[in-house]
């Protein structure tokens, strides 16, 4: 009973859905094996619980249910642990309503996108095997949680194997993508590889442009919080290591410009970027709860202070870079202003910020990965 009370409602619903649907899937799977006289090594297709591209039109609810269906006990335990620890943390940081909207988006959008991908690939190959592929599992949820942690606690250090392995949370999304992509190429787990990429792209897009977050700085005027996260430390390129950020930033800028031209996305203003950077600093000072509840209070306090210091250093570095850019613009404008005689020179030398400067917020800042 105590365990039930300690689990927030939306997380509890996700856990119950995972355990129930996975159990029903495996019961149906073994019954089908017994009926057909097949072998357990051949995975039967259960189209009313898992997503099958060529059959989903007859079972449209599988767009949602497939995310909570796991095929074996190991993946059930892995996804249950992800929802238990990650879900509790995010739901308490965001509220149950916002967490439920996030889970619904992550569960549905990747599955909606992957269906036409498999149908088109099947048509190109002239082979129907891709169209009857069984798609299920919580890989997209795992990827999305890592992106959310990157936004909330990027400088939190996770220690594994009694201190032998230490890694910042901000490096987890890239590592997750790398491992799933390699597994897809080497072991043929292409469904998991595609879902990991779609989960990351969906969650980052939702958090970057659409999700309402609490206003920790008092800049919101409508009382609904701040829409999206325009901070320079949450640019898409910042999900990856420093060495590969420039080419990724170039590609993401081109895609973003196209989406803005198509009026799918609204460009970030200078005020949006500044407000996003302030939010990053305020989250560090607010001291969000620890990722693991079994840490001691002193260690939690120390981790919060260290994370606040790191966030403050990142925000100050971003501010310094912006001031240097403004100073460089002023230096360039002064020679042109000095060529015009008269007392109006003092007025024309006043620096201004161009409308396009920092609008995208994708490449103007590279975070400190020390």
Protein Blocks (a to p, Z undefined) as FASTA:
>chain_A
ZZmmmpcfklmmmmmmmmmmmmmmmmmmmmmmmmnopafklccddfklbccfklmmmmmm
lmmmmmmpcfbfklmmmmmmmmmmmmmmmmmmnojklmmmmmmmmmmmmmmmmmmmmmmm
mmmnopaklmmcccedjklmmmmmmmmmmmmmmmbccdeehhlaccdfklmmmmmmmmmm
mmmmmnopamlmmmmmmmmmmmmmmmmmmmccddfkopafnlnopedjfbfklgfklmpc
fklmmmmmmmmmmmmmmmmmnomaccddfklmmmmmmmmmmmmmnopadfblkbcfklmm
mmmmmmmmmmmmmmmmmmmmmmmmmmmmmmmmmmmmmmpgcjklmmmmpccddfkgoklo
mmmpccdfZZ
